[in-house]
Amino acid sequence: MASCNTPDQMHSLVPFEHMPDTADCWLYAAHRELSSEEVSFLNDLFKAFEKDWSSHGRPVSGSCSIVGNRVVVVAAHVDSGDISGCGIDKSLHLLHEAGASRGFEWSSALNIVYEDADGSLHVTSRQAFKKLAGQGLVTPETRVIDLSIRSLGDLRNPGLLRPVRSSWHARLLPSVLTPAT
């Protein structure tokens, strides 16, 4: 599987480059790798959903990408203000229903998504991530996806996959692996 560091390696419905940096952004990690059929299903489902997506009667411009057959990135922008909680919930319900209908779940946002040496994405608990670091399987150079990203600008810069050393994930590494600041 190819690494998924750049937006052109994402499978987008609406190009993210047409959305402003201020667009809201949410990342959801599947508890397992999704099949190509499940990826197609999610893309088709979101494409139909996005046509009628609204937030308190205001149209929402949205985009969805599935990265590494594991992580769904949803971006949304409302021209006349912020997207409401109800608008956010609509997309979240869509994803949860899609998972339930296809037999997969969305991982907790407290989990860690990291890329292994082969470029595959994995989802693990923070405790298991610390254990992998202790075993030398996760290093400061291991790339992670920060599921707490909330704006498209934050996703774009410095990119979706970031080295552990450049993210909050570095706090989970043993102190011998991280330089003193």
Biotite code that builds the C-alpha atoms (Angstrom):
import biotite.structure as struc

atoms = struc.array([
    struc.Atom([0.000, 0.000, 0.000], chain_id="A", res_id=1, res_name="MET", atom_name="CA", element="C"),
    struc.Atom([1.288, 3.450, -0.850], chain_id="A", res_id=2, res_name="ALA", atom_name="CA", element="C"),
    struc.Atom([1.915, 5.994, 1.840], chain_id="A", res_id=3, res_name="SER", atom_name="CA", element="C"),
    struc.Atom([-0.813, 8.612, 2.187], chain_id="A", res_id=4, res_name="CYS", atom_name="CA", element="C"),
    struc.Atom([1.058, 11.797, 3.025], chain_id="A", res_id=5, res_name="ASN", atom_name="CA", element="C"),
    struc.Atom([-0.265, 14.114, 0.336], chain_id="A", res_id=6, res_name="THR", atom_name="CA", element="C"),
    struc.Atom([-3.830, 15.140, -0.538], chain_id="A", res_id=7, res_name="PRO", atom_name="CA", element="C"),
    struc.Atom([-3.523, 13.712, -4.069], chain_id="A", res_id=8, res_name="ASP", atom_name="CA", element="C"),
    struc.Atom([-3.211, 10.269, -2.529], chain_id="A", res_id=9, res_name="GLN", atom_name="CA", element="C"),
    struc.Atom([-6.603, 10.693, -0.859], chain_id="A", res_id=10, res_name="MET", atom_name="CA", element="C"),
    struc.Atom([-9.750, 9.641, -2.698], chain_id="A", res_id=11, res_name="HIS", atom_name="CA", element="C"),
    struc.Atom([-11.791, 12.872, -2.567], chain_id="A", res_id=12, res_name="SER", atom_name="CA", element="C"),
    struc.Atom([-15.364, 13.437, -3.674], chain_id="A", res_id=13, res_name="LEU", atom_name="CA", element="C"),
    struc.Atom([-14.985, 17.219, -3.744], chain_id="A", res_id=14, res_name="VAL", atom_name="CA", element="C"),
    struc.Atom([-11.408, 18.441, -4.047], chain_id="A", res_id=15, res_name="PRO", atom_name="CA", element="C"),
    struc.Atom([-10.184, 19.684, -0.695], chain_id="A", res_id=16, res_name="PHE", atom_name="CA", element="C"),
    struc.Atom([-8.192, 22.405, -2.481], chain_id="A", res_id=17, res_name="GLU", atom_name="CA", element="C"),
    struc.Atom([-11.502, 24.153, -3.248], chain_id="A", res_id=18, res_name="HIS", atom_name="CA", element="C"),
    struc.Atom([-12.260, 24.468, 0.444], chain_id="A", res_id=19, res_name="MET", atom_name="CA", element="C"),
    struc.Atom([-10.804, 27.234, 2.646], chain_id="A", res_id=20, res_name="PRO", atom_name="CA", element="C"),
    struc.Atom([-8.332, 26.586, 5.454], chain_id="A", res_id=21, res_name="ASP", atom_name="CA", element="C"),
    struc.Atom([-11.074, 27.656, 7.864], chain_id="A", res_id=22, res_name="THR", atom_name="CA", element="C"),
    struc.Atom([-13.261, 24.688, 6.883], chain_id="A", res_id=23, res_name="ALA", atom_name="CA", element="C"),
    struc.Atom([-14.072, 22.424, 9.800], chain_id="A", res_id=24, res_name="ASP", atom_name="CA", element="C"),
    struc.Atom([-12.483, 19.004, 9.691], chain_id="A", res_id=25, res_name="CYS", atom_name="CA", element="C"),
    struc.Atom([-13.082, 15.695, 11.493], chain_id="A", res_id=26, res_name="TRP", atom_name="CA", element="C"),
    struc.Atom([-11.105, 12.485, 11.273], chain_id="A", res_id=27, res_name="LEU", atom_name="CA", element="C"),
    struc.Atom([-12.533, 9.046, 12.001], chain_id="A", res_id=28, res_name="TYR", atom_name="CA", element="C"),
    struc.Atom([-10.480, 5.855, 12.119], chain_id="A", res_id=29, res_name="ALA", atom_name="CA", element="C"),
    struc.Atom([-12.072, 2.501, 11.351], chain_id="A", res_id=30, res_name="ALA", atom_name="CA", element="C"),
    struc.Atom([-11.223, -0.249, 13.818], chain_id="A", res_id=31, res_name="HIS", atom_name="CA", element="C"),
    struc.Atom([-9.992, -2.324, 10.875], chain_id="A", res_id=32, res_name="ARG", atom_name="CA", element="C"),
    struc.Atom([-8.874, -1.753, 7.296], chain_id="A", res_id=33, res_name="GLU", atom_name="CA", element="C"),
    struc.Atom([-11.844, -1.234, 4.996], chain_id="A", res_id=34, res_name="LEU", atom_name="CA", element="C"),
    struc.Atom([-12.318, -3.259, 1.828], chain_id="A", res_id=35, res_name="SER", atom_name="CA", element="C"),
    struc.Atom([-12.417, -1.542, -1.551], chain_id="A", res_id=36, res_name="SER", atom_name="CA", element="C"),
    struc.Atom([-16.173, -2.236, -1.628], chain_id="A", res_id=37, res_name="GLU", atom_name="CA", element="C"),
    struc.Atom([-16.613, -0.519, 1.735], chain_id="A", res_id=38, res_name="GLU", atom_name="CA", element="C"),
    struc.Atom([-14.549, 2.460, 0.559], chain_id="A", res_id=39, res_name="VAL", atom_name="CA", element="C"),
    struc.Atom([-16.734, 2.753, -2.566], chain_id="A", res_id=40, res_name="SER", atom_name="CA", element="C"),
    struc.Atom([-19.856, 2.431, -0.435], chain_id="A", res_id=41, res_name="PHE", atom_name="CA", element="C"),
    struc.Atom([-18.717, 5.234, 1.890], chain_id="A", res_id=42, res_name="LEU", atom_name="CA", element="C"),
    struc.Atom([-17.728, 7.478, -1.024], chain_id="A", res_id=43, res_name="ASN", atom_name="CA", element="C"),
    struc.Atom([-21.107, 6.961, -2.717], chain_id="A", res_id=44, res_name="ASP", atom_name="CA", element="C"),
    struc.Atom([-22.994, 7.435, 0.533], chain_id="A", res_id=45, res_name="LEU", atom_name="CA", element="C"),
    struc.Atom([-21.197, 10.677, 1.382], chain_id="A", res_id=46, res_name="PHE", atom_name="CA", element="C"),
    struc.Atom([-21.554, 11.992, -2.171], chain_id="A", res_id=47, res_name="LYS", atom_name="CA", element="C"),
    struc.Atom([-25.340, 11.593, -1.925], chain_id="A", res_id=48, res_name="ALA", atom_name="CA", element="C"),
    struc.Atom([-25.366, 13.001, 1.624], chain_id="A", res_id=49, res_name="PHE", atom_name="CA", element="C"),
    struc.Atom([-23.279, 16.067, 0.752], chain_id="A", res_id=50, res_name="GLU", atom_name="CA", element="C"),
    struc.Atom([-25.785, 17.208, -1.898], chain_id="A", res_id=51, res_name="LYS", atom_name="CA", element="C"),
    struc.Atom([-28.393, 17.853, 0.808], chain_id="A", res_id=52, res_name="ASP", atom_name="CA", element="C"),
    struc.Atom([-26.165, 18.554, 3.825], chain_id="A", res_id=53, res_name="TRP", atom_name="CA", element="C"),
    struc.Atom([-27.352, 21.583, 5.747], chain_id="A", res_id=54, res_name="SER", atom_name="CA", element="C"),
    struc.Atom([-26.785, 23.282, 9.057], chain_id="A", res_id=55, res_name="SER", atom_name="CA", element="C"),
    struc.Atom([-29.778, 25.234, 10.406], chain_id="A", res_id=56, res_name="HIS", atom_name="CA", element="C"),
    struc.Atom([-31.085, 25.617, 6.867], chain_id="A", res_id=57, res_name="GLY", atom_name="CA", element="C"),
    struc.Atom([-27.764, 26.812, 5.457], chain_id="A", res_id=58, res_name="ARG", atom_name="CA", element="C"),
    struc.Atom([-26.100, 24.657, 2.800], chain_id="A", res_id=59, res_name="PRO", atom_name="CA", element="C"),
    struc.Atom([-22.880, 22.928, 3.833], chain_id="A", res_id=60, res_name="VAL", atom_name="CA", element="C"),
    struc.Atom([-20.066, 22.506, 1.326], chain_id="A", res_id=61, res_name="SER", atom_name="CA", element="C"),
    struc.Atom([-18.479, 19.202, 2.215], chain_id="A", res_id=62, res_name="GLY", atom_name="CA", element="C"),
    struc.Atom([-15.792, 16.810, 1.208], chain_id="A", res_id=63, res_name="SER", atom_name="CA", element="C"),
    struc.Atom([-14.860, 13.339, 2.294], chain_id="A", res_id=64, res_name="CYS", atom_name="CA", element="C"),
    struc.Atom([-11.671, 11.375, 1.771], chain_id="A", res_id=65, res_name="SER", atom_name="CA", element="C"),
    struc.Atom([-10.740, 7.888, 2.801], chain_id="A", res_id=66, res_name="ILE", atom_name="CA", element="C"),
    struc.Atom([-7.050, 7.532, 3.567], chain_id="A", res_id=67, res_name="VAL", atom_name="CA", element="C"),
    struc.Atom([-5.240, 4.228, 3.604], chain_id="A", res_id=68, res_name="GLY", atom_name="CA", element="C"),
    struc.Atom([-8.582, 2.386, 3.624], chain_id="A", res_id=69, res_name="ASN", atom_name="CA", element="C"),
    struc.Atom([-8.655, 3.236, 7.322], chain_id="A", res_id=70, res_name="ARG", atom_name="CA", element="C"),
    struc.Atom([-9.231, 6.925, 8.078], chain_id="A", res_id=71, res_name="VAL", atom_name="CA", element="C"),
    struc.Atom([-12.161, 9.027, 6.903], chain_id="A", res_id=72, res_name="VAL", atom_name="CA", element="C"),
    struc.Atom([-11.538, 12.756, 6.679], chain_id="A", res_id=73, res_name="VAL", atom_name="CA", element="C"),
    struc.Atom([-14.681, 14.898, 6.527], chain_id="A", res_id=74, res_name="VAL", atom_name="CA", element="C"),
    struc.Atom([-14.405, 18.617, 5.836], chain_id="A", res_id=75, res_name="ALA", atom_name="CA", element="C"),
    struc.Atom([-17.269, 21.106, 5.909], chain_id="A", res_id=76, res_name="ALA", atom_name="CA", element="C"),
    struc.Atom([-17.704, 24.784, 5.288], chain_id="A", res_id=77, res_name="HIS", atom_name="CA", element="C"),
    struc.Atom([-20.705, 27.079, 5.710], chain_id="A", res_id=78, res_name="VAL", atom_name="CA", element="C"),
    struc.Atom([-20.361, 30.421, 3.915], chain_id="A", res_id=79, res_name="ASP", atom_name="CA", element="C"),
    struc.Atom([-22.406, 32.358, 6.439], chain_id="A", res_id=80, res_name="SER", atom_name="CA", element="C"),
    struc.Atom([-20.800, 31.130, 9.652], chain_id="A", res_id=81, res_name="GLY", atom_name="CA", element="C"),
    struc.Atom([-19.929, 27.995, 11.538], chain_id="A", res_id=82, res_name="ASP", atom_name="CA", element="C"),
    struc.Atom([-21.479, 24.595, 11.089], chain_id="A", res_id=83, res_name="ILE", atom_name="CA", element="C"),
    struc.Atom([-23.840, 23.772, 13.940], chain_id="A", res_id=84, res_name="SER", atom_name="CA", element="C"),
    struc.Atom([-23.707, 20.774, 16.224], chain_id="A", res_id=85, res_name="GLY", atom_name="CA", element="C"),
    struc.Atom([-26.751, 19.420, 14.406], chain_id="A", res_id=86, res_name="CYS", atom_name="CA", element="C"),
    struc.Atom([-24.927, 19.703, 11.086], chain_id="A", res_id=87, res_name="GLY", atom_name="CA", element="C"),
    struc.Atom([-21.922, 17.883, 12.522], chain_id="A", res_id=88, res_name="ILE", atom_name="CA", element="C"),
    struc.Atom([-24.157, 15.213, 14.053], chain_id="A", res_id=89, res_name="ASP", atom_name="CA", element="C"),
    struc.Atom([-25.754, 14.524, 10.664], chain_id="A", res_id=90, res_name="LYS", atom_name="CA", element="C"),
    struc.Atom([-22.403, 13.481, 9.209], chain_id="A", res_id=91, res_name="SER", atom_name="CA", element="C"),
    struc.Atom([-21.482, 11.507, 12.316], chain_id="A", res_id=92, res_name="LEU", atom_name="CA", element="C"),
    struc.Atom([-24.783, 9.588, 12.256], chain_id="A", res_id=93, res_name="HIS", atom_name="CA", element="C"),
    struc.Atom([-24.228, 8.832, 8.577], chain_id="A", res_id=94, res_name="LEU", atom_name="CA", element="C"),
    struc.Atom([-20.816, 7.313, 9.305], chain_id="A", res_id=95, res_name="LEU", atom_name="CA", element="C"),
    struc.Atom([-22.042, 5.299, 12.304], chain_id="A", res_id=96, res_name="HIS", atom_name="CA", element="C"),
    struc.Atom([-24.988, 3.915, 10.338], chain_id="A", res_id=97, res_name="GLU", atom_name="CA", element="C"),
    struc.Atom([-22.683, 3.058, 7.431], chain_id="A", res_id=98, res_name="ALA", atom_name="CA", element="C"),
    struc.Atom([-20.341, 1.165, 9.743], chain_id="A", res_id=99, res_name="GLY", atom_name="CA", element="C"),
    struc.Atom([-23.188, -0.690, 11.411], chain_id="A", res_id=100, res_name="ALA", atom_name="CA", element="C"),
    struc.Atom([-24.627, -1.712, 8.042], chain_id="A", res_id=101, res_name="SER", atom_name="CA", element="C"),
    struc.Atom([-21.238, -3.034, 6.842], chain_id="A", res_id=102, res_name="ARG", atom_name="CA", element="C"),
    struc.Atom([-19.989, -4.636, 10.039], chain_id="A", res_id=103, res_name="GLY", atom_name="CA", element="C"),
    struc.Atom([-17.270, -2.237, 11.168], chain_id="A", res_id=104, res_name="PHE", atom_name="CA", element="C"),
    struc.Atom([-16.939, 0.324, 13.926], chain_id="A", res_id=105, res_name="GLU", atom_name="CA", element="C"),
    struc.Atom([-15.214, 3.653, 14.295], chain_id="A", res_id=106, res_name="TRP", atom_name="CA", element="C"),
    struc.Atom([-12.359, 3.688, 16.742], chain_id="A", res_id=107, res_name="SER", atom_name="CA", element="C"),
    struc.Atom([-12.275, 6.000, 19.712], chain_id="A", res_id=108, res_name="SER", atom_name="CA", element="C"),
    struc.Atom([-10.673, 9.382, 19.009], chain_id="A", res_id=109, res_name="ALA", atom_name="CA", element="C"),
    struc.Atom([-8.449, 8.629, 22.011], chain_id="A", res_id=110, res_name="LEU", atom_name="CA", element="C"),
    struc.Atom([-6.685, 5.910, 20.016], chain_id="A", res_id=111, res_name="ASN", atom_name="CA", element="C"),
    struc.Atom([-3.558, 6.429, 17.941], chain_id="A", res_id=112, res_name="ILE", atom_name="CA", element="C"),
    struc.Atom([-3.296, 5.988, 14.173], chain_id="A", res_id=113, res_name="VAL", atom_name="CA", element="C"),
    struc.Atom([0.251, 5.307, 13.026], chain_id="A", res_id=114, res_name="TYR", atom_name="CA", element="C"),
    struc.Atom([1.981, 4.193, 9.855], chain_id="A", res_id=115, res_name="GLU", atom_name="CA", element="C"),
    struc.Atom([4.233, 1.141, 9.978], chain_id="A", res_id=116, res_name="ASP", atom_name="CA", element="C"),
    struc.Atom([7.451, 0.659, 7.999], chain_id="A", res_id=117, res_name="ALA", atom_name="CA", element="C"),
    struc.Atom([5.450, -0.835, 5.102], chain_id="A", res_id=118, res_name="ASP", atom_name="CA", element="C"),
    struc.Atom([3.194, 2.241, 4.868], chain_id="A", res_id=119, res_name="GLY", atom_name="CA", element="C"),
    struc.Atom([0.114, 0.540, 6.340], chain_id="A", res_id=120, res_name="SER", atom_name="CA", element="C"),
    struc.Atom([-2.037, 2.404, 8.839], chain_id="A", res_id=121, res_name="LEU", atom_name="CA", element="C"),
    struc.Atom([-2.806, 0.864, 12.229], chain_id="A", res_id=122, res_name="HIS", atom_name="CA", element="C"),
    struc.Atom([-5.063, 1.937, 15.072], chain_id="A", res_id=123, res_name="VAL", atom_name="CA", element="C"),
    struc.Atom([-4.043, 1.180, 18.631], chain_id="A", res_id=124, res_name="THR", atom_name="CA", element="C"),
    struc.Atom([-4.645, 2.356, 22.165], chain_id="A", res_id=125, res_name="SER", atom_name="CA", element="C"),
    struc.Atom([-2.318, 4.872, 23.791], chain_id="A", res_id=126, res_name="ARG", atom_name="CA", element="C"),
    struc.Atom([-1.069, 2.186, 26.162], chain_id="A", res_id=127, res_name="GLN", atom_name="CA", element="C"),
    struc.Atom([-0.261, -0.187, 23.278], chain_id="A", res_id=128, res_name="ALA", atom_name="CA", element="C"),
    struc.Atom([1.428, 2.693, 21.415], chain_id="A", res_id=129, res_name="PHE", atom_name="CA", element="C"),
    struc.Atom([3.687, 3.311, 24.435], chain_id="A", res_id=130, res_name="LYS", atom_name="CA", element="C"),
    struc.Atom([4.491, -0.400, 24.527], chain_id="A", res_id=131, res_name="LYS", atom_name="CA", element="C"),
    struc.Atom([5.396, -0.367, 20.814], chain_id="A", res_id=132, res_name="LEU", atom_name="CA", element="C"),
    struc.Atom([7.699, 2.584, 21.491], chain_id="A", res_id=133, res_name="ALA", atom_name="CA", element="C"),
    struc.Atom([9.354, 0.678, 24.332], chain_id="A", res_id=134, res_name="GLY", atom_name="CA", element="C"),
    struc.Atom([9.954, -2.205, 21.912], chain_id="A", res_id=135, res_name="GLN", atom_name="CA", element="C"),
    struc.Atom([11.483, 0.137, 19.319], chain_id="A", res_id=136, res_name="GLY", atom_name="CA", element="C"),
    struc.Atom([8.632, -0.418, 16.858], chain_id="A", res_id=137, res_name="LEU", atom_name="CA", element="C"),
    struc.Atom([7.542, 3.205, 17.204], chain_id="A", res_id=138, res_name="VAL", atom_name="CA", element="C"),
    struc.Atom([10.200, 5.919, 17.063], chain_id="A", res_id=139, res_name="THR", atom_name="CA", element="C"),
    struc.Atom([10.219, 9.722, 16.882], chain_id="A", res_id=140, res_name="PRO", atom_name="CA", element="C"),
    struc.Atom([10.239, 9.299, 13.070], chain_id="A", res_id=141, res_name="GLU", atom_name="CA", element="C"),
    struc.Atom([7.136, 7.077, 12.975], chain_id="A", res_id=142, res_name="THR", atom_name="CA", element="C"),
    struc.Atom([4.350, 8.943, 11.247], chain_id="A", res_id=143, res_name="ARG", atom_name="CA", element="C"),
    struc.Atom([1.008, 9.433, 12.958], chain_id="A", res_id=144, res_name="VAL", atom_name="CA", element="C"),
    struc.Atom([-2.358, 10.937, 12.105], chain_id="A", res_id=145, res_name="ILE", atom_name="CA", element="C"),
    struc.Atom([-3.653, 13.398, 14.676], chain_id="A", res_id=146, res_name="ASP", atom_name="CA", element="C"),
    struc.Atom([-7.347, 12.557, 15.069], chain_id="A", res_id=147, res_name="LEU", atom_name="CA", element="C"),
    struc.Atom([-7.856, 15.789, 17.042], chain_id="A", res_id=148, res_name="SER", atom_name="CA", element="C"),
    struc.Atom([-7.374, 18.028, 13.975], chain_id="A", res_id=149, res_name="ILE", atom_name="CA", element="C"),
    struc.Atom([-10.395, 20.311, 13.620], chain_id="A", res_id=150, res_name="ARG", atom_name="CA", element="C"),
    struc.Atom([-9.629, 22.597, 10.669], chain_id="A", res_id=151, res_name="SER", atom_name="CA", element="C"),
    struc.Atom([-8.594, 21.937, 7.106], chain_id="A", res_id=152, res_name="LEU", atom_name="CA", element="C"),
    struc.Atom([-5.753, 24.432, 7.517], chain_id="A", res_id=153, res_name="GLY", atom_name="CA", element="C"),
    struc.Atom([-4.345, 22.364, 10.396], chain_id="A", res_id=154, res_name="ASP", atom_name="CA", element="C"),
    struc.Atom([-4.607, 19.242, 8.273], chain_id="A", res_id=155, res_name="LEU", atom_name="CA", element="C"),
    struc.Atom([-2.868, 20.887, 5.314], chain_id="A", res_id=156, res_name="ARG", atom_name="CA", element="C"),
    struc.Atom([0.006, 22.273, 7.319], chain_id="A", res_id=157, res_name="ASN", atom_name="CA", element="C"),
    struc.Atom([2.119, 20.302, 8.096], chain_id="A", res_id=158, res_name="PRO", atom_name="CA", element="C"),
    struc.Atom([0.154, 17.485, 6.405], chain_id="A", res_id=159, res_name="GLY", atom_name="CA", element="C"),
    struc.Atom([-1.959, 14.541, 7.387], chain_id="A", res_id=160, res_name="LEU", atom_name="CA", element="C"),
    struc.Atom([0.886, 12.225, 8.402], chain_id="A", res_id=161, res_name="LEU", atom_name="CA", element="C"),
    struc.Atom([3.352, 13.800, 10.834], chain_id="A", res_id=162, res_name="ARG", atom_name="CA", element="C"),
    struc.Atom([6.411, 12.403, 12.560], chain_id="A", res_id=163, res_name="PRO", atom_name="CA", element="C"),
    struc.Atom([5.758, 11.584, 16.199], chain_id="A", res_id=164, res_name="VAL", atom_name="CA", element="C"),
    struc.Atom([8.539, 14.026, 17.183], chain_id="A", res_id=165, res_name="ARG", atom_name="CA", element="C"),
    struc.Atom([6.487, 16.886, 15.640], chain_id="A", res_id=166, res_name="SER", atom_name="CA", element="C"),
    struc.Atom([3.172, 16.065, 17.275], chain_id="A", res_id=167, res_name="SER", atom_name="CA", element="C"),
    struc.Atom([1.601, 15.723, 20.694], chain_id="A", res_id=168, res_name="TRP", atom_name="CA", element="C"),
    struc.Atom([2.165, 11.949, 20.341], chain_id="A", res_id=169, res_name="HIS", atom_name="CA", element="C"),
    struc.Atom([5.807, 12.497, 21.365], chain_id="A", res_id=170, res_name="ALA", atom_name="CA", element="C"),
    struc.Atom([4.591, 12.720, 24.981], chain_id="A", res_id=171, res_name="ARG", atom_name="CA", element="C"),
    struc.Atom([3.780, 9.011, 24.756], chain_id="A", res_id=172, res_name="LEU", atom_name="CA", element="C"),
    struc.Atom([7.343, 7.998, 23.930], chain_id="A", res_id=173, res_name="LEU", atom_name="CA", element="C"),
    struc.Atom([9.818, 7.018, 26.619], chain_id="A", res_id=174, res_name="PRO", atom_name="CA", element="C"),
    struc.Atom([11.947, 10.013, 27.597], chain_id="A", res_id=175, res_name="SER", atom_name="CA", element="C"),
    struc.Atom([15.082, 8.304, 26.240], chain_id="A", res_id=176, res_name="VAL", atom_name="CA", element="C"),
    struc.Atom([13.596, 8.604, 22.730], chain_id="A", res_id=177, res_name="LEU", atom_name="CA", element="C"),
    struc.Atom([12.603, 12.262, 22.883], chain_id="A", res_id=178, res_name="THR", atom_name="CA", element="C"),
    struc.Atom([15.075, 15.125, 23.129], chain_id="A", res_id=179, res_name="PRO", atom_name="CA", element="C"),
    struc.Atom([14.797, 17.447, 26.124], chain_id="A", res_id=180, res_name="ALA", atom_name="CA", element="C"),
    struc.Atom([13.220, 20.804, 25.301], chain_id="A", res_id=181, res_name="THR", atom_name="CA", element="C"),
])
